[in-house]
Amino acid sequence: MTSVNYAAPSAGSASGGAFAGFIGSTLAVAEMEARKLVRDPTELVSRAVQPVLWLIVFGQVFTRTHAIPTGEMSYLEFMAPGVLAQGVLITAIP
């Protein structure tokens, strides 16, 4: 295993250094997830099941019952951002 040493950002670019660190960390996590998916492609299918269930099955049921008042937007438009955020958070849990 190799270790990576990060240089401390200079005082003049504190926000730039923090942003660069965030981007570096994000890319490292994305690379690890891509490696997991390459080793086990069934993981991709299992990760897709929950959002599909929420958007297709429950979305259609709640659209027909009008259980949650969503105003002018459809229930799928109302629910999609939350389902996507939930999928990202669940995926982030090791």
C-alpha positions as a printed NumPy array, in Angstrom:
array([[  0.   ,   0.   ,   0.   ],
       [  1.362,   3.4  ,  -0.886],
       [  0.8  ,   6.548,   1.078],
       [  0.185,   9.957,  -0.396],
       [  1.512,  13.054,   1.314],
       [ -0.459,  16.208,   0.736],
       [  1.294,  19.545,   0.986],
       [ -0.338,  22.07 ,   3.26 ],
       [ -1.957,  24.907,   1.303],
       [ -0.343,  28.297,   1.547],
       [ -2.044,  31.003,   3.588],
       [ -3.092,  32.91 ,   0.463],
       [ -4.94 ,  29.981,  -1.094],
       [ -6.707,  28.427,   1.873],
       [-10.051,  28.084,   0.104],
       [ -8.381,  26.841,  -3.084],
       [ -6.475,  24.209,  -1.116],
       [ -9.634,  23.066,   0.643],
       [-11.44 ,  22.79 ,  -2.676],
       [ -8.55 ,  20.876,  -4.232],
       [ -8.552,  18.51 ,  -1.242],
       [-12.293,  17.993,  -1.625],
       [-11.928,  17.223,  -5.333],
       [ -9.04 ,  14.837,  -4.628],
       [-11.023,  13.002,  -1.963],
       [-14.083,  12.801,  -4.197],
       [-12.037,  11.338,  -7.04 ],
       [-10.451,   8.799,  -4.686],
       [-13.872,   7.595,  -3.501],
       [-15.153,   7.464,  -7.087],
       [-12.132,   5.392,  -8.111],
       [-12.687,   2.923,  -5.26 ],
       [-16.362,   2.542,  -6.173],
       [-15.48 ,   2.005,  -9.847],
       [-12.991,  -0.706,  -8.875],
       [-15.666,  -2.458,  -6.785],
       [-18.105,  -2.359,  -9.689],
       [-15.532,  -3.783, -12.094],
       [-14.891,  -6.727,  -9.757],
       [-18.584,  -7.409,  -9.092],
       [-20.975,  -6.144, -11.807],
       [-23.982,  -7.553,  -9.939],
       [-23.417,  -4.765,  -7.406],
       [-24.577,  -2.276, -10.033],
       [-27.85 ,  -4.157, -10.465],
       [-28.423,  -4.397,  -6.72 ],
       [-27.775,  -0.662,  -6.318],
       [-30.309,   0.141,  -9.028],
       [-33.166,  -1.9  ,  -7.525],
       [-34.103,   0.429,  -4.666],
       [-34.411,   3.671,  -6.677],
       [-36.366,   1.842,  -9.366],
       [-38.756,   0.467,  -6.743],
       [-39.294,   3.898,  -5.226],
       [-39.755,   5.735,  -8.502],
       [-41.739,   3.164, -10.458],
       [-43.775,   1.225,  -7.909],
       [-44.305,   3.647,  -5.045],
       [-44.307,   6.671,  -7.344],
       [-47.205,   5.278,  -9.353],
       [-49.154,   4.29 ,  -6.236],
       [-48.788,   7.674,  -4.542],
       [-49.557,   9.519,  -7.781],
       [-52.886,   7.734,  -8.049],
       [-53.867,   8.072,  -4.379],
       [-52.835,  11.743,  -3.988],
       [-51.616,  10.86 ,  -0.484],
       [-49.058,  13.684,  -0.425],
       [-50.016,  17.119,  -1.759],
       [-47.329,  18.084,  -4.293],
       [-49.02 ,  21.08 ,  -5.862],
       [-48.64 ,  21.392,  -9.626],
       [-45.751,  18.915,  -9.974],
       [-46.171,  15.19 , -10.401],
       [-45.285,  12.912,  -7.536],
       [-42.348,  11.462,  -9.505],
       [-40.886,  14.967,  -9.98 ],
       [-41.433,  15.603,  -6.275],
       [-39.824,  12.355,  -5.163],
       [-36.911,  11.933,  -7.627],
       [-34.368,  14.273,  -5.923],
       [-34.901,  12.62 ,  -2.547],
       [-34.61 ,   9.114,  -3.968],
       [-31.385,  10.017,  -5.761],
       [-29.932,  11.616,  -2.626],
       [-30.904,   8.566,  -0.584],
       [-29.227,   6.287,  -3.124],
       [-26.009,   8.287,  -2.925],
       [-26.011,   8.222,   0.881],
       [-26.685,   4.491,   1.058],
       [-23.953,   3.837,  -1.489],
       [-21.522,   5.911,   0.579],
       [-21.965,   3.642,   3.596],
       [-19.186,   1.015,   3.427]])
